[in-house]
Structures are given as C-alpha cells and as structure tokens.
Amino acid sequence: MSTVALFAQLKLRLLAGNLRGDVQRTIGFVFSLIAAIGVAGIGFLLMSLLRLAPDDIASSLVIVAFTFFLIGWMIVPLLAFGLDDTLDPAKLWLLPLPTGRLAVGLFTASVTGVWPVAILIVTFGALAGLASGVGGFLLGVPAVLLQFALCIVTSRLITTALSGVLRSRRGRDVLALSVLFVVVLAQLPNLLMNQGFSDPGTMLRQMAAVLRWTPPGMAAHAIADGGLVGLAELVFVALLVVVLAWLWVKALGRALVTPDASTQAASVRRESGLVDRVLPDGPLAAVVTKELKYYRREPRFRVGWFSAVFVTAMLAFSLTRNGPGGEGLPVVLTAFGALMIALQSGNAFGIDGRSLWMNAVAFGSERDLATDLAGRHLANAVVAVPLIAVLAVLGGLFTGHPAMIVPAALSGWGALGLGLGVGSVTSVVVPYTVPERMNAFSGAAPGQGGLAFVSSIGTMLGIALLSLPFVLPVVFGWVWVCVAAPFYGLLAEALGRRLAARIGYARLPDLLAAVSKAS
Amino acid sequence: MADAVRTHGLFKRYGPQVAVAGVDLVVPAGSFAGLVGPNGAGKTTTLSMITGLLRPDGGSAEVDGFHVWRDPVQVKARIGVLPEGLRLFERLSGRELLLYNGRLRGLPKADVERRAGELLAVMDLADAADKLVVDYSTGMRKKIGLAAALLHNPSVLFLDEPFEGVDPVSANTLTDVLRRFTSSGSTVIFSSHVMDLVERLCDWVSVMSAGHIVAQGPLADVRGGRSLNQAFLDLVGGPRGQGQAGLDWLGARTGAHPGEHPGARTGAQPGEQPGARPGGQP
C-alpha cells in the first residue's frame, strides 16, 4: 500500500513540478484538464444514453468502444510520450525495490493522471448504459475495472517491452516515422465513408460479431449478459490480465539489465559527389549536399515529405470520388501539393535546431545567410520539382483532363517558388524549435505551439494570396496565364530569400535562441 | 603584442537575473588561457557573447582588435568555437560534418578534404569517420567538434568545457592538439571546472564568480604561491569550515537505521540495504 501511495505522490509531484513557473505549460495543462473533464462527462453521458437504444445495437457499440479503448491505450502513449520519467523503468532501477513492487508502483503511476481517470469514468458509463438486472451490475463493476486494468497492463507491457528500443537512436527514428501511421489512421473514417457503406447498422453488427470474442469485447458482453456466460468471460479476462501482468513484470526485470547498444551503428556510404559535378565548389554546394543527406537520414524530414504527398493524395481522392471534376481541378490539386511541400520550408532552421550555431559562427554577412537559404531551396527543388510533375501527370490522368497536365505542372512549380519565398521570410520572422522526439500531436517545443501555429498559418495565407494571380485565371479558363507561373515563383523566391537574409542576419542570435529551445 | 580578446563591461541579463555583470576579460595573444568559475558564474554566457552567438545587453567585445558586433566578417573568419552541449549536425558523419563546415566557410573542397583527413587521423577518429555523429560518444563528439573548430585555421579558439565527460585518452589527444596550436602563436581560451587541468595547461587564468571577473593574469600571479585550487576557493569564497554539521548519520554503521527518510525502506532485500558496503563483490 505504501508503494501505491509513494508512486501516486511521485507522479503528482512530477505533474506539479512540470508546471511550476511556466505560464504556457500551466495554461496547456488547464486546457488539457478541461478537455479531460469534458471527455469524461460527455463520454459517460453518451455511454449511459445507450440505454435508450435497442439492446443489440447498444451492446455492439460498447463492444466496439471497449476494443477501441484498448487499441488507444496501446498506441497513444507510444506516440505521444515515448517514455516519461515515471514510466521509464531505467529511471527507477536504482531504488531498492523488488520487481513486483516496482510493477505495482509503475501501475499506480500510470493510472494517476487526468486522462486515465477520465477514461475510467467513460468506461463506467457502459455500466450505466448496458447493465440490466442485479447480475448485470454485479458483473458490471468488475468488468469495467478489469477492462481498465487490461488497458493499463497492456499499455505498460508494450512500453516496457519496447523501452530498450525506445531509448536507442534507431528505435526513436522508427517511432518518429510511426507518426505517419496516425496521419493515415486519421483519414481512415474518410476512406470508409467513401466506400459508401449503405447501412451503418449492418457494418456495426459485423464488426461487433468479430470483436465480441476479443478480451475487451468479452468484458463488454459480460456487462450486457449478466449471467453465467458473462461470469465465465470475466474469469477469462481476469486470467488474461494476470498473465499480461506477469509478462510485464518479466519484461520489466529484463528491461532493467539490458544495455543500450545503439552506438554500434553501421557506417554511412561516402558521398558520390553528384551535387559537386553540377554546382561550383563553395558554400552553396555544401548546403545542398547537407540538406539532401538530411532529407534521407532525418526522420522529421521523411515524415514531412510523406505527409505532404499523402495529404495531397487524400484531397485528390475526396475531390474526385463524385466523378471527374472541372478542368481546373488538376491545377488546384498540383498547386495544393506544392503548397504542402513548401510548408515544410516555413520553418527552415527548425530542424537544424541546436546545431545552427555552426552556421551562425561562419556567417559574417547577409550574403552568407542568403546562400544558405538558396542551398536549402535548391535541395528542396531537386526533390520537389519532379514530384510536382508526377502529381500533375497523375492529377491530369485521374480527373480525365490530360490536356491540363502541363498547365498544372507549371502552376505547381510556380506555387513551390512562392512557397519557398514566403517560407524563407516566416523562417526568420517566427522561427521555432522542432522537437527531436516527434510527437504526433504537436510540432513544436513546449511553449512554442502558438509560434508554430502562427508560422504555418502565415506561410499558408502568404502562399495562397500570392498564388491567386495565376491559379484563379487558370481555374476560369485562361490557361495560358500559367506559362508565367514558374517565372513568377522564381521571382518570389529570389525576393523572399533576399528579404529573409536581411531580416534574418540582423537577428541571427535571436533566431539561434528560438530554434535551440530544449524539447 | 596586442590582446587576442578584450571585453569592456560586457553585460547580460535573463529576466530579473543578471548572468554577466560587466565583464572586462583580457587574454593576450598566443596564450593558453583558462576561464574558471563555479557553476552559474557566467562563463558560457560570456563566451557566447564574445563569439557572436548571443547579443549582449551592454558592453563591447573585441577579437584581434576587431569589434565582434560591428565587424563580424573579420571576427568570424578568425575564431573557432566549440560551444557547450555538443550541438552538432547529428545526421552527418564525422567526415561529412567537417566537409560541410569547411566548405560553408568558402574553403575549396580539395583543401577541406585533405585537412579533414589529417584532423580525423590526429584525433584518432579515422575508424569512426563515416559513422553518424548522432551515434558518437561524448569524447568523440568533443574531438569532432574541436576538429570542426580548427578546420579553417583560426587564430583564436574558444572552447566551452572541452574536457567535460571526456575519457583520459581522448583528453590527452585534445591537449596535444591544443598545445601544438598555441605553440604556433595562436590563442586558446577554454572554460573548465578542473583546476588541475587548468594549472597544467594554462599560462593565463581568468577567474569568474557571480558574473564578474574576480582575478585575471598570468597563472603564477593568480596562484600566488598556493595551488590553483586553493587560490580559486579563496577567490570565489567556498566553504571554509568543516561543512558537515547535520550529517552525523553518514558513515554510521550501528545496525539501526537512524531517522526516517523516504529512500530507506525497511524490509527491502538485505543485499540492497543502504548499509551494504560498496565493493562487496559476489
């Protein structure tokens, strides 16, 4: 019992210590608290309202909901937090605690918090919505608690089993890429809707019929059943929780003594010097070479590029599913894709982050910064120009307007140039730190979320406004206008780069400080 | 000969806290200078302001007679920097990092390649040259950072805690390279807590405390017949008495656990009792 109290206190202290003296984090916490209370209240209400629905629909919904809770507990902690101090066994292994007590302590730490309590309340909503008769309530309370315990233990088992991986550099790289998974997952309902299920009721019944035999499904079914079958199901779930807990204790014992082997990494290939064959020797070639390497090796870049293409594909998919669109559609789509790609340059120095000093001590004039930006733009264009051409071709073919491929590509390139120009200005005006450890729910260091928001909105508005002069005429049929688009984009890029160099060089130390925030 | 570094009333505050309160740092050209001071004395802030990475709130700094904030081109070509915290381009290999750094400063690629190869060999990094910096150990990072700082042959080298967390072998490599560098008439300024090291390497010492320079000059003058460690403690006002009141329990081995503090839990496994002797091999 003292272990439970101790770890609950530890978690609460960590929560409080995290907030002390930091207004932005406190505000963030208050919002999170309000959101959790809202979720708990509304979730409980919705779940209890199931009482009004027909029995089979209600129980099917609860089965599906319980399964999603479990999946959520498995995935979200990994994506959102990686490891926090209370959850990383390595932080605690010097304490003279036997593994069993450590497990109890970590369990306590993971249920102490705003969100676990909110989820527990929502889960209890199922009891209000589903249980019938004395048996239902008698079985319902342990069923809800077991479901909750199952979620926690499974989630802990996964983070502990992966904790060795999560501490290594390669593991964190892979985890960073799993952010993509969330991007894809967020589009899943959209895709499903597009499939056009004629009857959501049938779909629900089909899903529930399968999920009913999963452990969370059994817990949900036990509440609705309330009889001997329910009892048997609960016994099974309880056994499963015990087995998972035992596995977790074993994994914990192993995680404590397994070393981190991440530094024994393989070498990288020596460069082929392709860039040097095309560009004259000098800083520009150096920057282009470095940026192209970063596109390949830095997970944050890989996520950025993939997301840009994926979001564009999704937009294309949803715009074209009701038959081929108008003639302007390929142009709009390609320009949108270029916008998404260019948005990555809206905070050009963010990913360099704390290493940017190396550039800062070398740059003695505005010209040097302008060269740096030019190198970054060139590297971006090396990837983006062919990519935009592919987008234009695909857009033209799928919408049934192959004649629009060339105008679409021209507009896309123009939009890219605009984006790079606008992006270089926002990069120096509202720079912010991109955290090392990617988090699916925030793209900026703690306390800089507002800046990140201003930056991306600013870039987006800037690009959108400046691209109207050629996108609008094309949409209305004056296709020839887009011949000028690449030149317009090039002009915007050159002007934006020079303006950014002038502003950025004057505030180089501030720029450095803004992208070097601890994350 | 002129001074390599000279600052006048350098001043920086973070909110209400004054980090550097009017520092007049002087380092003669060609010296191996140590900047020492307790944690929080303002060493890093001072070095950042002299190297142009942090804008001072007041005062001025000159390197080789050039004003840091008015004549950055001249200053930046003359200085090499190794900041605290090992912040490097992590996703480049050691060799690529040197190539990038040299070419960014406008050196021809062929020259940079030759220099990088030699530096990597001297720093004993040849085997790790094609591994990513993100996978380097602390000592390797300090060495590749120093190599990057030396690449353009600066005349003044600023190193912030270059020996922190570095193993003796790597530290020896670092000091060899730095000695060679100063013997050719160039200047090294480094910050450190390790008095023995400063005493061994430096011929010029500046002592900082609470944002001020409290002593500065040739090593022998600052030391004044004492060991540098004692001189330092006298200067910054370390604890003079036996600061052990209230630690009676420390080292007591009477069997009973005195006091109830949260770390000591009765009933834990016997082998992990706080009373267990260190070094008790199985």
Interface residues (C-beta under 8 A of the other chain):
Chain A: S2 L6 L95 P96 L97 P98 R169 S262 T263 Q264 A265 A266 S267 V268 R269 R270 E271 D276 D281 G282 P283 A285 A286 V287 T289 K290 K293 Y294 R297 E298 D352 G353 R354 S355 W357 M358 N359 A360 V361 A362 F363 G364 S365 D372 L508 P509 D510 L512 A513 S516
Chain B: T51 G52 L53 L54 R55 P72 V73 Q74 V75 K76 A77 I79 V81 P83 G85 R87 L88 F89 E90 R91 L92 S93 R95 E96 L99 Y100 N101 R103 L104 R105 G106 P108 K109 D130 K131 L132 V134 D135 Y136 S137 A148 P262 G263 R265 A268 Q269 E272 Q273
